[in-house]
Amino acid sequence: MLYLCGPVPPLDTVQIDTGHGGTFFDAESRLKQYRQRYGRVSATALSPRASQDLIARIIQEL
């Protein structure tokens, strides 16, 4: 999922990659869904530093 946003929210666009190519959404109802999804993913994602630490620990365990 690629969420392109800017200072004018009605111009936001979401791109989803599928097996048949990219699909774009710009309807407000779909944007609302993807804003919520992006918010949930962002809230649970590791910070860049924590991600690096996790990768380093995994490499050491291999």
C-alpha positions as a Markdown table, in Angstrom:
| # | Residue | x | y | z |
|---|---|---|---|---|
| 1 | Met | 0.0 | 0.0 | 0.0 |
| 2 | Leu | 1.3 | 3.4 | -1.0 |
| 3 | Tyr | -0.6 | 6.3 | 0.5 |
| 4 | Leu | 0.2 | 9.6 | -1.2 |
| 5 | Cys | -1.1 | 12.5 | 0.9 |
| 6 | Gly | -0.5 | 16.2 | 0.9 |
| 7 | Pro | -1.9 | 19.5 | 2.2 |
| 8 | Val | -5.2 | 19.0 | 0.4 |
| 9 | Pro | -6.7 | 15.7 | 1.7 |
| 10 | Pro | -9.3 | 15.4 | -1.2 |
| 11 | Leu | -6.3 | 15.0 | -3.6 |
| 12 | Asp | -4.9 | 12.0 | -1.7 |
| 13 | Thr | -4.4 | 8.8 | -3.6 |
| 14 | Val | -3.8 | 5.2 | -2.6 |
| 15 | Gln | -2.0 | 2.7 | -4.7 |
| 16 | Ile | -2.3 | -1.0 | -4.1 |
| 17 | Asp | -0.1 | -3.5 | -6.0 |
| 18 | Thr | -1.9 | -6.7 | -7.1 |
| 19 | Gly | -1.0 | -9.6 | -9.2 |
| 20 | His | -2.5 | -7.8 | -12.2 |
| 21 | Gly | -0.7 | -4.5 | -11.6 |
| 22 | Gly | -1.3 | -1.4 | -9.6 |
| 23 | Thr | -4.8 | -0.2 | -8.6 |
| 24 | Phe | -5.4 | 3.4 | -7.6 |
| 25 | Phe | -8.1 | 4.8 | -5.3 |
| 26 | Asp | -9.1 | 8.4 | -4.8 |
| 27 | Ala | -12.7 | 8.2 | -3.7 |
| 28 | Glu | -13.2 | 9.7 | -0.2 |
| 29 | Ser | -14.9 | 6.5 | 1.1 |
| 30 | Arg | -11.9 | 4.4 | 0.1 |
| 31 | Leu | -9.4 | 7.0 | 1.3 |
| 32 | Lys | -11.0 | 6.9 | 4.7 |
| 33 | Gln | -10.6 | 3.1 | 4.9 |
| 34 | Tyr | -7.0 | 3.3 | 3.9 |
| 35 | Arg | -6.2 | 6.2 | 6.3 |
| 36 | Gln | -7.5 | 4.0 | 9.1 |
| 37 | Arg | -5.5 | 1.0 | 7.9 |
| 38 | Tyr | -2.4 | 3.2 | 7.6 |
| 39 | Gly | -3.0 | 4.6 | 11.1 |
| 40 | Arg | -3.2 | 1.1 | 12.6 |
| 41 | Val | -0.1 | -0.1 | 10.8 |
| 42 | Ser | 1.9 | 3.0 | 11.8 |
| 43 | Ala | 0.8 | 2.6 | 15.4 |
| 44 | Thr | 2.1 | -0.9 | 15.6 |
| 45 | Ala | 5.3 | -0.6 | 13.4 |
| 46 | Leu | 8.7 | -0.6 | 15.0 |
| 47 | Ser | 10.8 | 2.6 | 14.8 |
| 48 | Pro | 13.6 | 2.6 | 12.3 |
| 49 | Arg | 16.2 | 2.0 | 15.1 |
| 50 | Ala | 14.1 | -0.9 | 16.6 |
| 51 | Ser | 13.8 | -2.4 | 13.2 |
| 52 | Gln | 17.6 | -2.3 | 12.7 |
| 53 | Asp | 18.1 | -3.9 | 16.2 |
| 54 | Leu | 15.6 | -6.7 | 15.4 |
| 55 | Ile | 17.3 | -7.4 | 12.1 |
| 56 | Ala | 20.7 | -7.5 | 13.8 |
| 57 | Arg | 19.4 | -9.9 | 16.4 |
| 58 | Ile | 18.0 | -12.2 | 13.8 |
| 59 | Ile | 21.3 | -12.2 | 11.8 |
| 60 | Gln | 23.2 | -13.1 | 15.0 |
| 61 | Glu | 20.9 | -16.0 | 15.6 |
| 62 | Leu | 21.4 | -17.5 | 12.1 |
